[in-house]
Amino acid sequence: MRETPGRLLRLLSLLQSHREWSGTELASRLNVTTRTVRRDIDRLRELGYPVHAVMGPVGGYRLGAGAELPPLLLDDDEAVAVTIALHTSGPSGSEEASLRALSKLSRVLPSRLRHRVAALEASMLALPVRGPVVEPTVLTAVSAAIRVAETLRFDYVSHDGSSSRRSVEPHRLVSWGRRWYLAGWDTDRADWRTFRADRVSPRTPNGPRFTHREPPDGDLTAYLTRTMGREMWPLRCSLRIHAPAAELAGRVEGEVTPIDERTCRLELASDSYDLVAFVVGMLDVAFEVESPPELAERLRVLATRYAAAT
């Protein structure tokens, strides 16, 4: 009888491997009878684990989704990974929930795992960089609309403060640069659009069902890499670089267009002229500002400041 709790944990570990087990297989793994397996399955169900049984010669047991969250069984590597992820959780608006989960998990970690977590934490540098807070209810509403393929209706505030009402077939939630974005098909504009999730206010109920479209360019990651800066950052800067286009390849995230053999045009999107100045300065090449005049003015201010420092 004293072996029952340990056997239940071993049984649960097998069922969490995302496959179907016959009663005979489980009995062999646990070195018990099939009758004992059936009793243990009933005990797991009483604890809230949704163990489904399929009858017949090819049937068996599998762990499914239930109405409530039962206790979870994690191996050592999984427990360490979850603990570190909670320590470094991003700007999802769920920091309080993350701290509660971290407190619960830390209390039950064995000492051997606490040492591993402590070693990882000591080797990590957590920069105090936070993105805009996104309410968990927003992420939940968007992800639910994606899952059931329902058109999402929401109010949206653009970077210039103007408001609009949007109707979008949501495709994916994207975490990029400490921000959450929604990528989807804007039904009013008949085109793909990307929205900052912290500026989205969902309206209910959702709109009509839809069939998920093929991602733009056949690859959503490539599309976002190509368009994110142009669509999401308010400042557009164009510079004439006195270096061949090939010399900038792989050194800067921007659009590089050859002008001739010795010069090229660099187009950058950003939310800060200081950041543009930093990026161009790191290239260590001569350049001229083509637009906007605000960038040229900011560079003059910085140049005066740097000259005074020397």
C-alpha positions in Angstrom: 0.0 0.0 0.0 2.9 2.4 0.7 4.0 2.0 -2.9 0.7 3.4 -4.3 1.6 7.2 -4.3 4.9 6.5 -6.1 3.2 4.2 -8.6 0.6 6.8 -9.3 3.3 9.3 -10.1 5.0 6.8 -12.4 1.7 6.1 -14.1 1.0 9.8 -14.5 4.5 10.3 -16.0 3.8 7.7 -18.6 0.4 9.1 -19.5 1.9 12.6 -19.9 4.1 11.3 -22.8 1.3 12.2 -25.3 0.7 8.7 -26.5 -1.9 6.0 -26.0 -1.0 3.1 -23.7 -2.8 -0.3 -23.5 -3.6 -1.6 -20.0 -1.1 -4.5 -20.6 1.7 -2.1 -21.5 1.1 0.0 -18.4 0.9 -3.1 -16.2 4.3 -4.3 -17.6 5.9 -0.9 -17.1 4.6 -0.6 -13.5 5.1 -4.3 -12.6 1.5 -4.7 -11.5 -1.7 -6.4 -12.8 -4.1 -4.8 -15.3 -6.7 -4.7 -12.5 -4.3 -2.6 -10.4 -3.8 -0.3 -13.4 -7.6 0.2 -13.7 -7.8 1.1 -10.0 -4.9 3.6 -10.3 -6.5 5.1 -13.4 -9.7 5.7 -11.3 -7.6 7.3 -8.5 -6.1 9.7 -11.1 -9.5 10.6 -12.3 -10.6 11.3 -8.7 -7.6 13.7 -8.4 -8.9 15.6 -11.5 -6.7 14.0 -14.3 -8.9 13.5 -17.4 -7.7 10.0 -18.4 -9.7 8.7 -21.4 -10.2 5.1 -22.2 -10.7 3.7 -25.7 -12.2 0.2 -25.8 -11.3 -2.5 -28.2 -8.2 -4.5 -29.3 -6.4 -1.3 -30.4 -7.7 0.8 -27.5 -6.0 2.1 -24.5 -5.6 5.0 -22.1 -4.5 8.5 -22.8 -4.4 11.8 -20.9 -6.8 14.4 -22.3 -7.8 18.0 -21.6 -10.2 18.6 -18.7 -12.4 21.3 -17.3 -10.0 22.2 -14.5 -6.2 22.2 -14.2 -4.9 19.2 -12.2 -1.5 19.1 -10.6 1.3 18.8 -13.1 4.2 16.4 -13.1 7.5 17.9 -14.4 10.9 16.2 -14.8 14.0 18.0 -13.6 14.8 19.8 -16.9 11.2 20.9 -17.3 11.0 22.2 -13.8 14.3 24.2 -14.2 13.1 25.6 -17.6 9.7 26.7 -16.2 11.4 28.4 -13.2 13.8 30.4 -15.3 11.0 31.4 -17.7 9.0 32.7 -14.8 12.0 34.7 -13.6 12.4 36.3 -17.0 8.8 36.7 -18.0 8.2 39.4 -20.6 5.8 42.4 -20.7 2.6 40.4 -21.0 0.8 42.2 -18.1 0.9 39.0 -16.1 3.8 39.7 -13.8 1.7 39.2 -10.7 0.5 35.8 -11.9 4.1 34.9 -12.8 5.3 35.7 -9.3 2.5 33.6 -7.7 3.4 30.7 -9.9 7.1 31.1 -9.2 6.5 31.2 -5.5 4.5 27.9 -5.6 7.1 26.2 -7.8 10.1 27.4 -5.7 8.6 26.0 -2.5 8.5 22.4 -3.9 11.8 22.4 -5.9 14.3 19.8 -4.6 17.6 21.2 -3.3 19.4 19.7 -6.3 17.2 21.7 -8.7 17.5 24.9 -6.5 21.2 24.7 -7.0 20.8 24.5 -10.8 18.4 27.4 -10.9 20.7 29.5 -8.7 23.6 28.8 -11.0 21.6 29.8 -14.0 20.4 33.0 -12.3 23.9 33.9 -11.3 25.1 33.6 -14.9 22.2 35.7 -16.4 22.0 39.4 -16.8 18.4 40.7 -16.5 18.3 44.1 -18.2 15.6 46.4 -16.8 14.0 46.8 -20.2 10.2 46.6 -20.2 7.8 46.9 -23.0 4.3 48.3 -22.9 1.9 46.3 -20.6 -0.6 44.1 -22.5 -3.6 43.1 -20.5 -3.9 39.3 -20.2 -7.5 39.5 -21.2 -6.4 41.1 -24.6 -4.0 38.2 -25.3 -6.6 35.7 -24.3 -9.3 37.2 -26.5 -7.0 37.4 -29.5 -5.6 33.9 -29.1 -9.1 32.5 -28.7 -10.2 34.2 -31.9 -7.2 32.8 -33.7 -8.0 29.3 -32.4 -11.7 29.3 -33.5 -11.0 31.3 -36.7 -13.4 34.1 -35.8 -13.0 37.7 -37.1 -11.7 39.9 -34.4 -13.3 43.4 -34.0 -11.4 45.9 -32.0 -10.6 49.6 -31.4 -7.1 50.5 -32.3 -4.9 53.5 -31.3 -2.1 54.2 -33.8 1.3 55.7 -32.9 0.1 59.2 -33.7 -2.8 58.9 -31.2 -5.6 58.5 -33.7 -8.3 55.9 -33.1 -10.0 53.6 -35.6 -12.3 50.5 -35.5 -10.8 47.5 -37.2 -12.1 44.1 -38.4 -9.3 41.6 -38.8 -9.0 37.9 -39.5 -6.3 37.2 -36.8 -3.5 34.9 -37.9 -0.8 34.9 -35.2 0.3 36.6 -32.0 4.0 37.6 -32.3 6.4 38.5 -29.5 9.0 40.8 -31.0 11.4 43.2 -29.2 9.7 43.2 -25.8 6.3 43.9 -27.5 3.3 41.8 -28.5 1.9 42.2 -32.0 -1.1 40.8 -33.9 -0.6 39.8 -37.5 -3.7 39.3 -39.5 -5.8 40.1 -42.6 -7.6 43.5 -42.4 -10.9 42.9 -44.0 -11.7 46.6 -44.6 -8.3 47.2 -46.3 -8.1 43.8 -48.0 -4.5 43.4 -47.0 -2.2 42.0 -44.3 -1.6 44.3 -41.3 0.4 44.2 -38.1 -1.0 45.8 -34.8 0.6 46.4 -31.5 -1.3 44.3 -29.0 -1.1 47.0 -26.2 -3.1 49.3 -28.5 -5.8 46.8 -29.2 -9.2 46.9 -27.3 -11.3 43.9 -28.4 -15.0 44.4 -28.9 -17.6 41.6 -28.4 -19.0 39.6 -30.0 -16.5 38.4 -32.5 -17.3 38.6 -36.2 -18.0 35.8 -38.7 -15.9 32.6 -39.0 -13.2 32.5 -41.6 -10.8 30.1 -43.2 -7.2 30.9 -42.4 -5.3 32.3 -45.4 -1.8 31.4 -46.5 0.7 33.7 -44.8 2.0 36.6 -46.9 5.0 35.7 -49.0 4.3 32.1 -48.0 6.3 32.7 -44.8 5.0 34.9 -41.9 8.5 35.2 -40.3 10.0 36.5 -43.5 7.1 38.9 -44.1 7.4 40.3 -40.5 11.2 40.6 -40.8 10.8 42.6 -44.1 7.8 44.8 -43.0 7.9 45.2 -39.2 10.1 48.2 -39.2 8.3 50.0 -42.0 4.8 49.3 -40.6 5.4 49.6 -36.9 8.0 52.4 -36.3 6.9 56.0 -36.6 10.3 57.5 -37.8 11.6 56.9 -41.4 15.2 57.9 -42.1 17.1 57.9 -45.4 20.9 58.2 -45.5 23.4 58.2 -48.4 26.2 56.0 -47.3 29.7 56.4 -48.8 30.4 52.7 -49.0 29.4 49.9 -51.4 26.1 48.2 -50.6 27.9 44.9 -50.2 29.9 46.4 -47.3 26.7 46.9 -45.3 25.4 43.4 -45.9 24.6 41.7 -42.6 25.7 44.7 -40.6 22.5 46.6 -40.2 18.7 45.9 -40.1 17.5 48.3 -42.8 16.9 48.5 -46.5 20.1 49.0 -48.5 19.9 50.1 -52.1 23.0 50.5 -54.3 23.4 53.9 -55.9 26.7 53.3 -57.7 29.8 51.2 -57.0 30.9 53.4 -54.1 27.7 54.6 -52.5 24.3 53.2 -51.4 21.2 54.4 -49.7 20.3 53.1 -46.2 16.6 53.4 -45.1 15.9 52.8 -41.4 12.8 52.8 -39.4 12.9 53.6 -35.7 11.2 55.3 -32.8 14.3 57.4 -31.9 16.7 59.6 -33.8 19.3 58.9 -31.2 19.1 55.2 -32.0 19.5 55.9 -35.7 22.6 58.0 -34.9 24.0 55.1 -32.8 23.4 52.5 -35.6 25.0 54.7 -38.3 27.9 55.6 -36.0 28.6 51.9 -35.5 29.0 51.4 -39.2 32.1 53.7 -39.1 31.6 55.1 -42.6 30.9 58.6 -44.1 27.3 59.4 -44.7 24.8 62.2 -45.5 21.3 62.7 -44.2 18.7 62.7 -47.0 15.7 62.8 -44.8 14.1 63.9 -42.5 15.5 67.3 -41.5 14.7 66.4 -37.8 17.4 63.7 -38.0 20.0 66.2 -39.4 19.1 68.6 -36.6 19.5 65.9 -33.9 22.9 64.9 -35.3 24.1 68.5 -35.1 23.1 68.6 -31.4 24.9 65.4 -30.8 28.0 66.5 -32.7 28.2 69.7 -30.7 27.9 67.7 -27.5 30.6 65.2 -28.5 32.9 67.9 -29.7 32.6 69.7 -26.3 33.5 66.5 -24.6 36.8 66.4 -26.3 
